[in-house]
Structures are given as structure tokens and as C-alpha cells.
Amino acid sequence: MEEVKGRLQDNTAIITLTGRIDSSNAAQVEEEIFKLLSDGEVGSLCIDMQGLEFISSSGLRILLKLRKIYGDYRLTDVGPEIYEVLHMTGFTELMTVEKAYRRISVDGCEVVGEGANGTVYRIDGDNVVKVYKDANALDEIQKERELARLALVLGIPTAISYDVVRVGDSYGSVFELLDARSFSKILADHPEKMDWCVEEYVDLLKKIHRTVVPAGKLPDMRRVAISWAEYMQDYLPEEPGRKLLQLVRAVPKSNHMLHGDYHTKNLELTGDEVLLIDMDTLATGHPVFELASMFNAFVGFGEYDNGQTKRFLGFDRPVAFEFWRKSLAAYLGTEDEDRIRAVEDKARIVGYTRLIRRSIRRGGLEDAERKAEIELWKSELLELLDEVDDLTFLPNEIRVEATRKNLAPVMQFLCAHLEQAGCSMKSQTELELAVEEIFINIANYAYGTGTGEADIHIEIEGDPKQAVITLRDQGMPYNPLEKEDPDITLSAEERDIGGLGIFLTRKTMDEVHYEYRDGSNILTMKKKI
Amino acid sequence: MNITKKAEDKKLTIGVDGRLDTMTAPELDEELKASLGGVEELVMDFSDLEYISSAGLRVLLSAQKTMNTQGEMTVTGVNDVIMEIFEVTGFSDILTIK
């Protein structure tokens, strides 16, 4: 027995088909469908096939007639047998056919996590399901899965849901149950693991920021931040408001990945692997935008209501502050307190902008407590806008294609750091010589006739200061330090032209060493500056 | 890098300013190869040279070898930092530095 029902949601007509459609009732079904569709202003069409058991060719002809009128419409919740028919007859290419999702129940299942947009249940020994609060979460779920897949393909370790299911009227994402602990939990239970956590956290952060994202795959964080700054124009005095907008606009565009919500609850340790979760905020942009959201999570968010930090992260505010500062120092590769503070201030400008806007949009100005919180953030922001003239900073690592023409940006990067650190002229020249030599070696030989990348990383540490520079490539294993020294006592006629650069490098650096690890040639040089 | 040339009879003065590195050394090399015919006295004026890497040293060595067969070469205006590089590499013994 067939049944045809219809309803109109916004501009979309949703027709529900149940039972069997064959030559005995097709004419009647068709009549009922067209009668339903004539009742309202129909923009687009969606046919829910959840209860459909069978469709014959006379039923398929109805679908074709509808296509002539409505173009590419959607068939949803299509069961496996019906899908097979649609696939064989080529209908899956004519219209959008969405397969039915497996239905599961979470009755009596243990709740293992609760977040802003859903609840996580353990469904059996090996799997958990995240059930979304929003009944229309399907788009969001699919978007998050796509982002996670993109990140994984680009080399970022993350957990990907392997199935989407229906749970009652909601949707859920199914994940393999990992024996994992979040970094928040590790810090809460084992404060002595702080330094280890900082190291792992910063390693992964740098890996994310090194990752180049193909154009158009992720939202541009700079544009988002510009929209925040525009929003703030109504809430800031004219002059600081204008400066805020100008500062954000001046941040250069970047196609490098940002996580967007990089705090310790979104990092999980499973075995000895660190996984990143919550990928729905992935974007591209300058790292100052990432540092802004990190500052918010660890410091800014709980600045007025200090209890927020513990409620949100699971550990106390002083721990959060220490973690933030240590991570920032490690990320910037410096122990110079002034430099760390300068970058922190840039991050705070974007951070407060975001916090204020978020709170105002959620009615924060109508509540006395939250208004006081907004006022606190605002006074901090105004003070910073008075002092800061640039939101960008020098990253301490760059990745370039290993070609000779990229010697210029590599040298620029090196010199900018050495000048900032107050390096002597002599040491700077010697470091330039050494880096040029090693980089050109990589460009000429590491990848044979192919191409590849080179990473250059610099840290300024200790007192007296020394520069620690690391060059890395994924080319053929090769230790340049094994090259024999030229005999520098020979006359011009007798001297060979090779080997001079490496010789100079070894002579002028305080330390040079080479290792081949995890598929990379890693050359590290140290020199007092 | 910028190269200036001044020729008087069999004497050639070549001024090099800026950076003599992997990217710019080939240009100097070509310039020298094209200009050294018949030259008996070559002066390399490094007064405005800021930086020299091994690629630049190789060009100097090759010029020195050429001049050894047809005359003499001197290097002038060398700053402290570059002098240090000449010393470390033994170039201070090969070159005539004034």
C-alpha cells in the first residue's frame, strides 16, 4: 500500500513516499504528487524515500517528469535496495540522491563527553557517536568531515569519523573509540608534564602553520578578522576603531593552515601519537590569528571571571597562563621576554576584538556582569591600540621550495632575525655564508632532478646569545660534513675550486652537526652572536 | 651586485659592489671571462663589496689562475669581514691584497 504525503518547508516541497510504487498505482501516485505540489509556491523539491520499499519503471518515470519541471532535485534517505535501482538506471547521475543513514539508538549508552554542539556516547567497545544537538546538523557534520579529511591528506594527524548515522531525529558522527586523553586532562592530573605538553603542543602547531593549503579550500581568516574589526566600529571611539581596522587589514594574506581553536582540549594523546580534533574551525592565514584564539582560550576568556578558565579547560588559571607563555616562547624560538610580550600584545588585540564582538552579539551588553566583562576587555584593547602599530611578527621558521632563486627569501629571513637579535656584523656574515652554503647544496643536489622543500629554522637562546639554525630537507640522505677539507696551503694553480663553502661553515661555526632522521637531512649550526 | 669596469691600456679595474653570492657570482665570472683577453694588470676593487660567499671565492680563484699566466692581479679595498674570510680559506696567501 503506497502513501504520498507532502509538506512545504520554506520554499522547499518535501514529498514523502512510502510502500511500493509499481504499474498498478503509479498513475494514482503521480496524481497525488502533482496535487500536493500545486498547493503552494514551490521553489525546490525534495523527495524523502525513507519508507519506500519498491519502485518500478513506472515509478521512475514519475521521477523523470518531476525532473523536467524542477531540474536537479533531491531524493533523501534512500534505502540500499532503492539506491541500487537508481544507480543501475543512471538516476543517481541525473539528480542528487542521498543514501539513507544507518539508524542507531543511544538509549542506555554511557555518556563520555559533552560539548557545545553535541553529546558523545559510547555505543560499544570500539566506537563512540557524537550526537549533534542541532537537528539540521548534517551540513555541519559533512563540512567537518571534509575539513578533517583535507587536514589528514595534508599530513595533520586527526581523527576522522567513518560514518554518519541517524539518532532519533538528530544526526551523529561515529568515531573509533581511542584510548586517548586530552592535553587538558594530562595537565590537570600531571602538572609536572607541563614542559612535555608544551613541546608536543608547539611541534604540532608549527606543523599546522607550515602546511600550505590549496587555494579556496579553507576560509581566509584575515577576511573574517576584518569583519570583526568592522563590527567593532560601533563600539569603539572613532580613532582607535579606525586603527584596529587598519591594523587587521595590514596583516599580509597567507595560504598556510590555521586550526582556529587550538587549545589543550582539542589535542589528544593516544599511545604515543598526538591527534588534533575539532577540525570545523580550520582556516588559512597569518599565525597572529591563531595566537589570538590561543590567548583567548588560556587567558582572555577567563580574565574577568577567573573561574571560567578551570570550567573551560579543566585546570587552574595560573597553569593556563604558564602554559600559554611557555608555548608562545617555544613557538617564537626565543627566551627574550620583551619579544614574547610584543607578540603577545599583537595577539591580544585580535583576541579581545573577537571576545568583545562575540559577547555583544550574544546580548552581553544587556547583562550587568557581562557588560563589566566587555568593559574590561575594551579597556585592555584601547590601551593596546595606543601602543601597537603592527600585528605581524617574524616567524622563526620558513619553508621554501629548494631552488637557487629562493636564496634571497632565505637570506632575508635569516638577516631579519640576526638584526633583531643585535648580532655582530662579523657573526652575521659568517652565519649568512654558512646558511647560503647549506641551502645551495640542498637546492643543487638534495632532490636530484626533481624538486622538494627546505625548512630553515632559527632560535636565539642563552646568555651570551647564540643562534641555533637548522636546515632540513627530505631529499637523498647526504652528510655534507663528510666532504674532505680543501688543502688551503696550496697555490692558486694547485687548488681545486670545490669544498670551500663547507670548510668555511665548519671553521666559522661554533658547532655543526648532521643527522638523518625520519626521512629528513637535518643540519644544525650554532654560533655565538 | 653591481660591476663597474675601467680599462687603461693593459690595465683593467673591476669594481664589485653589494653581494657576491651564489646568485651573482656567475655574472662576474662571465664579465671577467669576456674582459681578460690582453689584460696584464687586473685590479679587483672591493671597496663597496659587502659579502662574498664560496661561489664568489671560486670566481676569484679562477681569475687569479688566468692572471697568473698573463700578468698580475691585485685586490683592493677589502673590509675586515671579507679579509677574515680570505684568511680562513687561505685566500690571503693566494691573492695579492693591497
Interface residues (C-beta under 8 A of the other chain):
Chain A: R404 K405 L407 A408 M425 K426 T429 E432 L433 E436 E437 I440 I488 T489 L490 S491 A492 E493 R495 I497 L500 G501 F503 L504 K507 T508
Chain B: D21 T22 M23 Y51 S53 S54 A55 L57 R58 L61 S62 Q64 K65 N68 D80 V81 E84 I85 V88 T89 G90 D93 I94
